[in-house]
Amino acid sequence: MVDIELMTIDEVADYLKVTRRTIYDWLKRKKIPAIKLVGQWRFRKDKIDAWIDKAADNALN
C-alpha cells in the first residue's frame, strides 16, 4: 500500500515558508499542484517536493 501524505493550506504554506495568501494566489493561477476534496484544498507532499525540484532545476538552467 502506498502512503500518500496530504497537507492543508496552512501546512504547505509553513512547509514552503510563504503566506497563505501566496498559496491562494498560486492556486488561482494554477502554479502549484493541488486537489480539492470536499471543498478544501489538499496538497500531496510528494507532488510539492517534485514541483520544488523542477523549479530548482529550471533556475539552474
C-alpha positions in Angstrom: 0.0 0.0 0.0 1.3 3.5 -0.9 1.3 6.0 1.9 0.3 9.4 0.5 0.8 12.4 2.8 -1.7 15.2 2.2 -1.1 18.7 3.5 -3.5 21.5 4.2 -3.1 25.1 3.0 -1.5 26.0 6.4 0.8 23.1 6.3 2.0 23.7 2.8 2.4 27.4 3.5 4.6 26.6 6.5 6.5 23.9 4.6 7.3 26.4 1.8 7.8 29.4 4.2 5.3 31.5 2.4 1.9 33.1 3.4 -1.5 31.5 3.0 -2.2 34.4 0.6 0.7 33.3 -1.6 -0.7 29.8 -1.7 -4.2 31.0 -2.7 -2.6 33.2 -5.4 -0.7 30.2 -6.8 -3.8 28.1 -6.7 -5.7 30.8 -8.6 -3.0 30.9 -11.3 -2.6 27.1 -11.3 1.0 27.3 -10.4 1.1 24.7 -7.6 -0.1 21.1 -7.8 -3.2 20.6 -5.7 -6.5 18.8 -5.4 -9.8 19.9 -4.0 -11.5 17.4 -1.7 -15.0 18.2 -0.3 -14.4 21.9 -0.9 -11.0 22.0 0.7 -7.6 22.3 -1.0 -5.1 19.5 -0.3 -1.5 19.1 -1.4 0.4 15.8 -1.9 3.8 16.2 -0.3 5.5 14.1 -3.0 4.0 16.4 -5.7 5.1 19.5 -3.8 8.6 18.1 -3.5 8.7 17.3 -7.2 7.4 20.8 -8.0 10.2 22.3 -5.9 12.8 20.1 -7.6 11.6 21.1 -11.1 11.6 24.8 -10.2 15.2 24.5 -8.8 16.3 22.6 -11.9 14.8 25.3 -14.1 16.5 28.1 -12.1 19.9 26.4 -12.7 19.4 26.3 -16.4 
